[in-house]
Amino acid sequence: MFPERFSTLPEYAFPRLRALLDAHAPGGDVVHMTIGEPKHDFPPWITDIITEHAEAFKRYPVNEGLPELNGAFCDWVKRRYDVTLCPETNVMALNGTREGLYNAMMALCPETKAGGTPVVLIPNPFYQVYMVAALSVGAEPVFLPATRETGFLPDYGSLSPELLNRVSVAYICSPSNPQGAVAGRDYWHDLLPLAERHDFKVFADECYSEIYRDTPPVGVLEVAAEMGADPERVVAFHSLSKRSNLAGLRSGFVTAGPESTKRIRLLRSYAGTPLPLPLQHAAAAVWADEAHVEENRGLYREKYDVADRVMGKTPGYASPEAGFFLWLPVEDGEEAALRLWRDTGVRVLPGAYLSRDGDGENPGKGYIRAALVAPKEEVASGLTRLRDCLYG
């Protein structure tokens, strides 16, 4: 029988979108702006590395990651954040960060907190795996609106001490999906001491950290190091999916304190799906290369400029700081997405499909999410049609 705690799960966003749109004919040439699947080219030499090591497909993968791969993670963190990690005790290779965001909860969330059910804090809107991970361990997910009023980041410090004492984990995504907001130093300087006072872990999803305009987003690892925070307080997640346009390679990593890493690795021994060895060799080379990342970032900067030019004068438009989504205000997201599809053929995602109701309101209801992953000309065409249809 399906566990009772999963009985209230909404249908996943994209089946819901198909149910909303697919019974209707598109009103023009189709432009897909729904899913955040990168479309830029990945480095061409990756396939040579995979071929070179193809014989290793016969062997079981190294569970926690090849030494070369874990070393590449640590070298990248040192270059990016000037933080020194130990490849044996601080990192583990992931088969995509979704695995890590889910399994870290399984490995690290206590069965009880403050004598009762532990609480997991989740920004709203959010990546759906956060909620399912919380429910899987029997925790209570608590959703905090990440709205324009809060800088599109959750204000965890506004919660009561009584609730905070029950918190075991707080998820935070920076740069945020879908709004593109960045948690700055002040934000981390508030959140990390809050976690220390109330004894909870911060799960920092930083998968969009390498898609930005000019200034690299500050990371939780560098702020934690500057503050001298307990290494066990922070669990951070990174990925090649967006950084290197390699969503299908499934290379990510998790970094945490030695005890947390040990527990995550132990769970992986029983329940994980390690990356095949030829892909680990390829991933190590990709994490070591920055030239293709800068080229990729340049393409997104061009599309930021397109979005600002096309959408800049529309009411409520906020140019994203980072990431590759636009979070566009409308009266009703479902109604707007359906109208846009039927009238123009542009396909976007209603914001409510990424959010949960709280206090009778869904903070995503009045938004649509549009992805900037297609080629620049296609993005320009899609946004122009969107603007003229919904804001003209």
C-alpha positions as CSV (number, residue, x, y, z in Angstrom):
1,M,0.0,0.0,0.0
2,F,1.1,3.5,-0.8
3,P,2.3,5.1,2.5
4,E,-0.2,7.5,3.9
5,R,2.3,10.3,4.2
6,F,2.6,10.4,0.4
7,S,-1.1,10.6,-0.2
8,T,-1.2,14.4,-0.5
9,L,1.6,14.6,-3.1
10,P,0.5,16.6,-6.1
11,E,1.2,15.2,-9.5
12,Y,4.7,16.1,-10.8
13,A,4.9,19.4,-12.6
14,F,5.4,18.2,-16.2
15,P,2.6,15.6,-16.3
16,R,0.4,18.4,-14.9
17,L,1.5,20.7,-17.7
18,R,0.8,18.1,-20.4
19,A,-2.7,17.6,-18.9
20,L,-3.2,21.4,-19.1
21,L,-1.9,22.0,-22.6
22,D,-1.9,18.9,-24.8
23,A,-5.6,18.8,-25.5
24,H,-5.2,22.1,-27.3
25,A,-3.5,22.9,-30.6
26,P,-0.6,25.3,-30.4
27,G,-1.3,28.7,-31.8
28,G,2.0,28.9,-33.7
29,D,5.4,27.3,-34.2
30,V,6.2,25.6,-30.9
31,V,8.8,27.2,-28.6
32,H,9.7,25.1,-25.6
33,M,10.5,27.3,-22.5
34,T,9.4,24.9,-19.8
35,I,12.1,22.5,-18.7
36,G,15.5,23.6,-17.5
37,E,17.4,21.2,-19.8
38,P,20.5,22.9,-21.2
39,K,20.8,23.1,-25.0
40,H,24.3,24.5,-25.4
41,D,27.1,22.2,-26.6
42,F,29.2,20.3,-24.1
43,P,33.0,20.0,-24.6
44,P,33.6,17.7,-27.6
45,W,36.5,15.9,-26.0
46,I,34.3,14.3,-23.4
47,T,33.3,11.5,-25.8
48,D,37.0,10.7,-26.4
49,I,37.6,10.2,-22.7
50,I,34.5,7.9,-22.4
51,T,35.7,5.9,-25.4
52,E,39.2,5.7,-24.0
53,H,37.9,4.2,-20.8
54,A,35.0,2.2,-22.3
55,E,36.5,-1.1,-21.2
56,A,35.7,-0.1,-17.6
57,F,32.0,-0.5,-18.3
58,K,32.7,-4.2,-17.5
59,R,33.6,-3.3,-13.9
60,Y,31.5,-2.2,-11.0
61,P,31.9,1.6,-10.3
62,V,33.8,2.9,-7.3
63,N,31.0,3.6,-4.8
64,E,32.2,6.9,-3.4
65,G,33.9,8.1,-6.6
66,L,37.3,7.5,-8.2
67,P,40.2,9.2,-6.4
68,E,40.8,11.3,-9.5
69,L,37.2,12.5,-9.5
70,N,37.0,13.3,-5.8
71,G,40.3,15.1,-6.2
72,A,38.8,17.1,-9.1
73,F,35.8,18.1,-6.9
74,C,38.2,19.4,-4.2
75,D,40.4,21.2,-6.7
76,W,37.3,22.9,-8.1
77,V,36.1,24.0,-4.7
78,K,39.5,25.4,-3.9
79,R,39.6,27.4,-7.2
80,R,36.0,28.6,-6.9
81,Y,35.6,29.2,-3.2
82,D,39.2,29.1,-1.8
83,V,38.1,26.3,0.6
84,T,40.3,23.2,1.2
85,L,38.5,19.9,1.3
86,C,39.8,16.4,1.9
87,P,38.9,14.0,-1.0
88,E,38.8,11.0,1.4
89,T,36.6,12.6,4.1
90,N,34.7,15.6,2.7
91,V,33.2,14.6,-0.7
92,M,31.3,11.9,-2.5
93,A,30.4,11.6,-6.2
94,L,26.7,11.6,-7.0
95,N,24.7,10.2,-9.9
96,G,23.2,13.6,-10.3
97,T,22.4,15.9,-7.4
98,R,18.8,14.7,-7.1
99,E,20.2,11.5,-5.7
100,G,22.2,13.5,-3.1
101,L,19.5,15.9,-2.2
102,Y,17.3,12.9,-1.4
103,N,19.7,10.4,0.1
104,A,21.4,13.0,2.4
105,M,18.1,13.4,4.1
106,M,17.8,9.6,4.5
107,A,21.3,9.5,6.0
108,L,21.3,12.6,8.2
109,C,17.8,13.4,9.4
110,P,17.2,12.1,13.0
111,E,14.0,10.2,13.7
112,T,13.0,12.7,16.4
113,K,13.9,16.2,17.3
114,A,13.0,18.1,20.5
115,G,10.9,15.0,21.5
116,G,8.8,15.0,18.4
117,T,8.6,14.8,14.7
118,P,11.5,16.6,13.0
119,V,10.8,19.6,10.8
120,V,12.4,20.2,7.4
121,L,12.3,23.8,6.1
122,I,11.7,24.2,2.4
123,P,11.6,27.4,0.3
124,N,8.4,27.9,-1.6
125,P,8.5,27.6,-4.7
126,F,11.0,24.7,-4.5
127,Y,12.6,21.7,-6.2
128,Q,10.1,18.9,-5.6
129,V,12.7,16.4,-4.3
130,Y,13.1,18.4,-1.1
131,M,9.5,17.7,-0.1
132,V,9.6,14.0,-1.0
133,A,12.9,13.5,0.9
134,A,11.3,15.1,4.0
135,L,8.2,12.9,3.7
136,S,10.3,9.8,3.1
137,V,12.0,10.0,6.5
138,G,8.7,10.9,8.3
139,A,9.6,14.5,8.8
140,E,7.2,17.4,8.6
141,P,7.9,19.7,5.7
142,V,7.3,23.4,6.5
143,F,7.2,25.7,3.5
144,L,8.3,29.3,3.7
145,P,7.3,31.7,0.9
146,A,10.2,33.0,-1.2
147,T,8.5,36.1,-2.6
148,R,9.5,39.5,-3.9
149,E,9.0,40.8,-0.4
150,T,11.6,38.4,1.0
151,G,14.0,38.9,-1.9
152,F,12.8,35.6,-3.5
153,L,14.6,33.7,-0.7
154,P,12.9,32.2,2.4
155,D,13.2,34.1,5.7
156,Y,13.9,31.3,8.0
157,G,14.8,33.7,10.8
158,S,11.2,34.8,11.0
159,L,10.1,31.5,12.4
160,S,9.4,31.1,16.1
161,P,12.1,29.6,18.4
162,E,9.7,26.8,19.3
163,L,9.5,25.7,15.6
164,L,13.2,26.2,14.9
165,N,14.0,23.9,17.8
166,R,12.3,21.1,16.0
167,V,14.1,21.7,12.7
168,S,16.5,19.0,11.6
169,V,17.3,20.3,8.0
170,A,16.8,23.5,6.1
171,Y,17.0,23.4,2.3
172,I,18.1,26.5,0.5
173,C,18.7,26.8,-3.3
174,S,21.1,29.6,-4.4
175,P,20.9,30.8,-7.1
176,S,17.3,30.0,-6.6
177,N,15.1,28.0,-9.0
178,P,12.9,29.5,-10.4
179,Q,13.6,33.1,-9.4
180,G,17.3,33.4,-9.9
181,A,17.9,35.1,-6.6
182,V,21.3,34.8,-4.9
183,A,21.9,34.3,-1.2
184,G,24.6,36.9,-0.4
185,R,27.0,36.9,2.5
186,D,24.6,38.6,4.8
187,Y,22.0,35.9,4.2
188,W,24.5,33.1,5.0
189,H,25.7,35.1,8.0
190,D,22.2,35.0,9.3
191,L,21.3,31.4,8.4
192,L,24.4,29.6,9.7
193,P,24.3,31.0,13.2
194,L,20.6,30.3,13.3
195,A,21.3,26.7,12.4
196,E,24.0,26.5,15.1
197,R,21.6,28.0,17.8
198,H,18.8,25.6,16.9
199,D,21.0,22.6,16.0
200,F,20.0,21.9,12.4
201,K,21.8,21.2,9.2
202,V,21.8,23.5,6.1
203,F,21.4,21.6,2.8
204,A,22.6,24.1,0.2
205,D,21.6,23.3,-3.4
206,E,24.0,25.3,-5.5
207,C,23.5,23.6,-8.9
208,Y,23.1,26.9,-10.7
209,S,26.2,28.5,-9.1
210,E,28.1,28.8,-12.4
211,I,25.3,30.5,-14.5
212,Y,25.5,34.2,-13.6
213,R,26.1,37.7,-15.1
214,D,29.3,39.2,-13.8
215,T,29.9,38.4,-10.2
216,P,30.2,34.8,-9.1
217,P,27.6,34.0,-6.5
218,V,29.0,33.6,-3.0
219,G,28.8,30.0,-1.8
220,V,27.9,28.5,1.6
221,L,31.3,26.8,1.8
222,E,33.3,30.0,1.6
223,V,31.1,31.8,4.2
224,A,31.1,28.8,6.5
225,A,34.9,28.7,6.3
226,E,35.2,32.5,6.9
227,M,32.9,32.2,10.0
228,G,34.6,29.1,11.4
229,A,31.3,27.3,11.3
230,D,31.0,23.7,12.3
231,P,31.8,21.6,9.1
232,E,29.0,19.2,10.1
233,R,26.5,22.1,9.9
234,V,26.7,22.4,6.1
235,V,25.9,20.0,3.3
236,A,26.4,21.4,-0.2
237,F,25.5,20.0,-3.6
238,H,27.0,20.8,-7.0
239,S,26.5,19.5,-10.5
240,L,27.7,19.4,-14.1
241,S,24.2,19.5,-15.5
242,K,24.0,23.3,-15.8
243,R,27.6,24.3,-15.5
244,S,28.7,22.1,-18.4
245,N,25.5,21.3,-20.3
246,L,25.8,17.7,-19.2
247,A,22.5,16.8,-17.6
248,G,22.7,13.2,-19.0
249,L,26.2,12.6,-17.7
250,R,24.8,12.6,-14.1
251,S,27.9,14.0,-12.4
252,G,27.4,15.8,-9.2
253,F,28.9,15.8,-5.8
254,V,28.1,16.4,-2.2
255,T,30.4,17.9,0.3
256,A,30.0,17.8,4.1
257,G,31.8,17.4,7.4
258,P,33.6,14.0,7.9
259,E,30.9,12.4,10.0
260,S,28.1,13.5,7.7
261,T,30.1,12.3,4.6
262,K,30.8,9.0,6.3
263,R,27.0,8.4,6.9
264,I,26.1,9.5,3.3
265,R,28.8,7.1,1.9
266,L,27.5,4.3,4.0
267,L,24.0,4.7,2.8
268,R,25.3,4.8,-0.8
269,S,26.9,1.4,-0.2
270,Y,23.4,-0.1,0.2
271,A,21.0,2.1,-1.7
272,G,23.0,4.2,-4.2
273,T,23.7,4.1,-7.9
274,P,27.3,5.1,-8.5
275,L,28.4,6.7,-11.8
276,P,29.9,4.2,-14.3
277,L,33.7,4.3,-14.4
278,P,34.1,5.7,-17.9
279,L,31.7,8.6,-17.0
280,Q,33.7,9.2,-13.8
281,H,36.9,9.6,-15.8
282,A,35.1,12.0,-18.1
283,A,33.6,14.0,-15.3
284,A,37.0,14.4,-13.6
285,A,38.3,16.1,-16.8
286,V,35.2,18.3,-17.1
287,W,35.4,19.5,-13.5
288,A,39.0,20.5,-14.1
289,D,38.2,22.6,-17.2
290,E,36.9,26.2,-16.9
291,A,37.2,27.4,-20.5
292,H,34.0,25.7,-21.7
293,V,32.2,27.0,-18.6
294,E,33.1,30.6,-19.4
295,E,32.0,30.1,-23.0
296,N,28.7,28.7,-21.7
297,R,28.2,31.6,-19.3
298,G,28.7,34.0,-22.2
299,L,25.9,32.5,-24.1
300,Y,23.6,32.9,-21.1
301,R,24.7,36.5,-20.6
302,E,23.6,37.2,-24.2
303,K,20.2,35.8,-23.4
304,Y,20.0,37.8,-20.2
305,D,20.4,40.9,-22.4
306,V,17.7,39.6,-24.8
307,A,15.3,39.1,-21.9
308,D,16.0,42.6,-20.5
309,R,15.5,44.1,-23.9
310,V,12.3,42.3,-24.7
311,M,10.7,42.1,-21.2
312,G,12.3,45.1,-19.5
313,K,9.3,47.4,-19.6
314,T,6.7,44.8,-18.7
315,P,5.0,45.3,-15.3
316,G,6.8,43.5,-12.4
317,Y,9.7,42.1,-14.5
318,A,12.7,41.3,-12.4
319,S,16.0,40.6,-14.3
320,P,17.5,37.4,-12.7
321,E,20.8,37.6,-10.9
322,A,21.8,34.1,-12.0
323,G,20.4,30.8,-13.2
324,F,18.5,30.5,-16.5
325,F,14.9,31.1,-15.7
326,L,12.6,34.1,-15.8
327,W,10.0,34.3,-13.1
328,L,7.3,36.4,-14.7
329,P,4.3,37.9,-12.8
330,V,0.8,37.2,-14.3
331,E,-2.7,37.2,-12.8
332,D,-3.0,33.4,-12.9
333,G,-0.2,31.2,-14.0
334,E,-2.3,28.3,-15.3
335,E,-4.6,30.6,-17.2
336,A,-1.6,32.5,-18.7
337,A,0.2,29.3,-19.7
338,L,-2.9,28.0,-21.5
339,R,-3.6,31.2,-23.2
340,L,0.0,31.6,-24.4
341,W,0.0,28.0,-25.8
342,R,-3.3,28.3,-27.6
343,D,-2.5,31.8,-29.0
344,T,1.2,31.6,-29.8
345,G,2.6,28.1,-29.4
346,V,5.0,29.2,-26.6
347,R,5.1,26.6,-23.8
348,V,5.9,27.8,-20.2
349,L,5.3,26.4,-16.8
350,P,2.7,27.7,-14.4
351,G,4.4,28.8,-11.2
352,A,1.9,27.0,-9.0
353,Y,3.2,23.7,-10.2
354,L,6.5,24.5,-8.4
355,S,4.8,25.6,-5.2
356,R,2.6,24.5,-2.3
357,D,-0.3,26.2,-0.7
358,G,0.4,27.9,2.6
359,D,-2.0,29.8,4.7
360,G,-4.5,29.5,1.9
361,E,-2.2,31.0,-0.8
362,N,0.2,29.5,-3.3
363,P,3.2,31.9,-3.8
364,G,3.7,30.6,-7.4
365,K,0.1,31.0,-8.6
366,G,0.7,34.5,-10.0
367,Y,3.8,33.6,-12.0
368,I,5.0,31.6,-15.0
369,R,8.5,30.2,-15.4
370,A,10.2,30.6,-18.7
371,A,13.5,28.8,-19.4
372,L,16.3,30.6,-21.3
373,V,18.0,27.4,-22.5
374,A,17.2,27.5,-26.2
375,P,19.4,29.3,-28.8
376,K,19.3,33.1,-28.5
377,E,17.1,33.6,-31.6
378,E,14.5,31.2,-30.3
379,V,14.5,32.7,-26.9
380,A,14.0,36.2,-28.4
381,S,11.1,34.9,-30.6
382,G,9.5,33.1,-27.7
383,L,9.8,36.1,-25.3
384,T,8.5,38.5,-27.9
385,R,5.4,36.4,-28.5
386,L,5.0,35.9,-24.7
387,R,5.2,39.7,-24.1
388,D,2.8,40.6,-26.8
389,C,0.3,37.9,-25.8
390,L,0.3,38.4,-22.0
391,Y,1.5,42.0,-21.5
392,G,0.6,43.8,-24.8
